[in-house]
Each structure stands twice: as C-alpha cells, then as structure tokens.
C-alpha cells in the first residue's frame, strides 16, 4: 500500500522506528514461545490484565501496589480508588470490543469512557466527546486543550484511518492511536485510561498480541510519568524526531510488559504462582 493511501506508512521510515518494530516483534515472539503458554495462557492473560490496569492507574495518579489492587473490592470510596476501578473495568472491557473496533472505533471509544466512568451520574457528558466550554479533568497532561471542533475533526480522521486499515506495523498504529487520544483528551475525564485501553485494543486486534499477554501499560508506568510525558510531547510536536521518540517509548513499554509476563511464566513454571 502506498503512503498516499496509508498515512501511517511514512512513520516506518523515521530513524529508529524500524528497529523498534523489530525489537518488539522479537520480544513478543519470545514470550509466546514460552513453554508455560502452551498450557496456562489463560492465567498469563488474567495476570497481564491485572498488572496492566495497575500500571495505567499509576500513570493517572493512583499508584497502588499490585497486591492492593488484587485484594480490593471497593473502588468507589475515594478518588484514587475510582481511578483504579476504572482501569480494571477498562482492561476487562477491552477484550469484549475487538470485533467492533475496526468497524466503529468511535463507538468503542464512547463505550470505553462510559465503562471508565462507571455510572451515568454525570448525565449526558459520559460516553461522548466534550462540547465547547466543557471542562476536562486530566491531571497528568497540562498541554493546551484542542477545541471541541478540532477534537471532532481529528476523531473523525482517526476513525477513518482505523476503518481503512493499512500496512503500518501494530506498534506504529497503537502509538498513534494512544498519542492522538491523549493529545485530544476528547472526554471530560479518564482520557489517559481510555487512550491506553485503546492502545491495548490495537495491539490485540492487530495480531501482535492476540492473547493480551504483553501489557504496555506496565511498561509505560515502569518508565515513569516524566519519561511518558516527555515522549508524549514529542508526539504532540509532530516533528520526525518527536514522533520517533514517542514510537520508541511505546515500543519499550511493550517490551517491558513482555518482561513482566515472562516473569509470571517463570514463576508459574517454578510452581511459585
């Protein structure tokens, strides 16, 4: 497919991007080839979902320990608990939306925001892009907000891009979807969580990580919020260097997610988990 019909194709030629794509592919192949995956892949998937949710919540200001996330059942009492609950719900929901994503990504994004919000208490602002003048609660990202009109136009462009498909590797597509949603902050709340859930959906749906065992959210959190924001600002800049840095950051996040799941495989193999 030519770059004229596949707008993401030129990103593959940016410095370092091909190397990131290759490194991610090799890392994913290694964990899928682990002997534990042949008989206990469901356990790895469940554990990856839990750890991914914990990582995404940490980037949204609720940096809880894994065992705290595992044991808690009440996620509505205070703000951090609500964030963790939202991350857990999104991770569980993402796998249910795969068949819809390529036909109606905007419908999926609306559903993700509704699930993250957990109720309809906020009325008609839940599950739809914000309108002009409506506030956005996204404490991690302090860059200027695009206007509601710009959000609508760019969401439509992102939707058409996903529906059209293309030849770009999964890492590139996932990085762009993640970065674009974080840049737009289209909803009144939980935009970071939704952006990372959408990244997860792309990685699964593309076939790179069909069993959802490579939680990029773990890697984003492990690299830290400062590195995450610095790389994200590269995406927002739109420069070749900035885009390369963002894609490389997302690639490294996937590799760290692979490392996490590999450790789980090893623990299961030893009978320690």
C-alpha positions in Angstrom: 0.0 0.0 0.0 1.4 3.4 -0.9 1.9 6.2 1.6 -0.8 8.2 -0.2 -3.4 5.7 0.8 -1.8 4.7 4.1 -0.9 7.8 6.1 1.0 5.9 8.7 3.4 4.2 6.3 5.9 7.1 6.2 6.4 6.7 10.0 8.0 3.4 9.4 10.9 5.2 7.7 11.6 7.5 10.6 15.0 7.0 12.3 15.0 4.1 14.7 11.3 3.1 14.1 12.1 0.0 12.1 14.5 -1.1 14.8 11.8 -0.6 17.5 9.2 -2.5 15.4 11.7 -5.4 15.0 12.7 -5.4 18.7 9.1 -5.5 19.8 8.2 -8.3 17.4 11.1 -10.5 18.7 10.2 -9.8 22.3 6.6 -10.8 21.8 7.5 -13.9 19.9 9.8 -15.0 22.7 7.1 -14.8 25.4 4.5 -16.5 23.1 7.1 -19.3 22.7 7.4 -19.9 26.4 6.5 -23.4 27.4 4.0 -22.2 30.0 2.0 -20.5 27.3 1.1 -23.9 25.8 -1.0 -24.9 28.8 -1.6 -21.9 31.0 -2.0 -19.0 28.7 -5.4 -18.0 30.3 -3.6 -17.4 33.6 -1.0 -15.3 31.9 -3.7 -13.2 30.2 -5.5 -12.7 33.5 -2.4 -11.6 35.3 -1.4 -9.3 32.5 -4.7 -7.6 32.6 -4.4 -7.0 36.3 -0.9 -5.7 36.0 -1.8 -3.6 33.0 -4.7 -2.0 34.9 -2.4 -1.2 37.8 0.1 0.4 35.5 -2.4 2.5 33.7 -3.9 3.7 37.0 -0.5 4.6 38.3 0.0 7.0 35.4 -3.3 8.5 36.2 -2.3 9.3 39.8 -3.3 6.1 41.6 0.0 4.3 42.1 -1.1 1.3 44.2 0.9 -1.8 44.9 -0.1 -4.9 42.9 -1.4 -6.8 45.9 -3.5 -3.9 47.0 -5.2 -3.8 43.6 -5.6 -7.6 43.7 -7.3 -7.7 47.1 -9.5 -4.6 47.0 -13.2 -4.9 46.1 -14.4 -1.4 46.9 -13.4 1.1 44.2 -15.9 3.8 44.7 -14.9 5.3 48.1 -12.3 8.0 47.1 -10.7 9.4 44.0 -7.7 7.0 43.7 -9.9 4.0 44.3 -12.2 5.2 41.5 -9.2 5.5 39.1 -8.1 2.0 39.9 -11.6 0.7 39.5 -11.9 2.5 36.1 -8.6 1.0 34.9 -9.7 -2.5 35.9 -13.1 -2.2 34.2 -11.4 -0.9 31.0 -9.0 -3.7 30.9 -11.8 -6.2 31.2 -14.0 -4.4 28.7 -11.3 -4.0 26.0 -11.4 -7.7 25.1 -15.1 -7.5 24.5 -14.9 -4.7 21.9 -12.4 -6.2 19.5 -14.9 -7.1 16.8 -16.4 -3.6 16.8 -13.1 -1.7 16.7 -12.4 -1.9 13.0 -16.0 -1.1 12.0 -16.8 1.6 14.6 -13.9 2.9 16.6 -15.8 5.9 17.8 -18.5 3.7 19.2 -15.8 1.7 21.1 -14.2 4.9 22.5 -17.6 6.1 23.7 -18.2 2.7 25.4 -14.7 2.8 27.0 -15.5 6.2 28.5 -18.8 5.0 29.8 -17.2 2.0 31.4 -14.4 4.1 32.9 -17.0 6.4 34.4 -18.8 3.5 35.9 -22.2 5.2 36.0 -24.4 7.7 34.3 -24.3 10.1 37.3 -22.7 12.8 35.1 -25.6 12.7 32.7 -25.1 13.2 29.0 -21.4 14.1 29.3 -20.5 10.5 29.8 -19.7 8.4 26.7 -19.4 11.3 24.2 -16.8 13.8 23.1 -16.8 17.1 25.0 -18.6 20.2 23.7 -17.3 23.7 23.6 -16.7 25.1 27.0 -16.9 21.8 28.9 -14.1 21.2 31.3 -11.6 18.3 31.2 -10.2 16.6 34.3 -6.8 15.1 33.2 -4.2 16.0 35.8 -1.3 14.3 34.1 -1.4 16.2 30.9 -1.2 20.0 31.1 -0.8 20.9 27.5 -3.4 23.2 26.0 -6.7 21.6 25.0 -7.7 21.4 21.4 -11.1 23.0 20.7 -14.2 20.8 20.6 -14.3 21.5 16.8 -10.8 20.3 16.4 -11.5 17.2 18.5 -14.4 16.3 16.4 -12.4 16.6 13.2 -9.4 14.7 14.4 -11.5 11.9 15.9 -13.2 11.5 12.6 -9.8 11.3 10.8 -8.6 8.7 13.4 -11.8 6.7 12.9 -11.4 6.7 9.1 -7.7 5.7 9.5 -8.6 2.7 11.6 -11.5 1.6 9.4 -9.4 1.8 6.3 -6.6 -0.3 7.8 -3.2 -0.2 6.3 0.2 -1.8 6.2 1.8 0.0 9.1 3.1 -2.3 11.9 1.0 -2.7 15.0 3.5 -0.7 17.1 3.1 2.4 14.9 -0.7 2.2 14.8 -1.0 1.7 18.5 1.4 4.5 19.2 -0.6 6.9 17.0 -4.0 5.9 18.5 -2.6 6.3 22.0 -0.9 9.6 21.3 -3.8 11.1 19.4 -6.3 10.3 22.1 -4.1 11.7 24.8 -3.4 14.8 22.8 -7.1 15.4 22.1 -8.5 14.5 25.5 -11.9 14.1 23.9 -13.8 13.3 27.1 -14.4 15.1 30.3 -12.5 12.6 32.4 -10.4 9.4 32.2 -8.7 10.3 28.9 -5.4 8.7 29.8 -7.0 5.5 30.8 -9.1 5.4 27.6 -6.1 6.2 25.4 -4.1 3.3 27.0 -7.0 0.9 26.7 -7.3 1.8 23.0 -3.6 1.1 22.6 -4.3 -2.3 24.2 -7.1 -3.0 21.7 -4.9 -2.1 18.7 -2.1 -4.4 19.9 -4.6 -7.3 20.4 -6.7 -6.7 17.3 -3.6 -6.4 15.0 -2.5 -9.9 15.8 0.7 -8.8 17.5 -0.6 -9.7 20.9 -3.8 -11.8 20.3 -3.8 -13.3 23.8 -3.3 -9.9 25.5 -0.2 -11.0 27.5 2.1 -8.0 26.7 0.7 -5.2 28.9 2.2 -2.0 27.5 0.6 -0.1 30.4 3.1 -1.9 32.7 6.0 -0.5 30.7 4.6 3.0 30.5 4.3 3.1 34.2 7.7 1.5 34.8 9.4 4.1 32.6 7.8 6.8 34.8 5.4 9.7 34.3 8.2 12.1 33.4 9.5 9.9 30.6 6.0 9.3 29.5 5.2 13.0 29.3 8.5 13.8 27.6 7.9 11.2 24.9 4.3 12.4 24.5 5.4 16.0 24.0 7.4 14.6 21.1 4.2 13.2 19.6 2.4 16.5 20.0 5.3 18.3 18.4 4.7 16.4 15.2 8.4 16.5 14.3 10.1 13.4 12.9 12.4 13.3 16.0 9.4 13.7 18.3 7.3 11.0 16.6 10.3 8.6 16.6 10.8 9.2 20.3 7.1 8.5 21.1 7.0 5.3 19.0 10.3 4.1 20.6 8.8 4.9 24.0 5.7 2.9 23.3 7.8 0.0 21.9 9.9 0.0 25.0 6.7 -0.1 27.1 5.6 -3.2 25.2 8.9 -4.9 25.8 8.7 -4.2 29.5 5.2 -5.6 29.5 6.7 -8.7 27.8 9.3 -8.9 30.5 6.6 -8.7 33.2 4.6 -11.6 31.7 7.8 -13.6 31.1 8.5 -13.3 34.9 4.9 -14.6 35.5 5.5 -17.5 33.2 8.8 -18.3 35.0 7.0 -18.2 38.4 4.2 -20.5 37.2 6.8 -22.9 35.8 8.5 -23.0 39.2 5.2 -23.5 40.9 5.5 -20.2 42.8 2.4 -18.6 41.4 
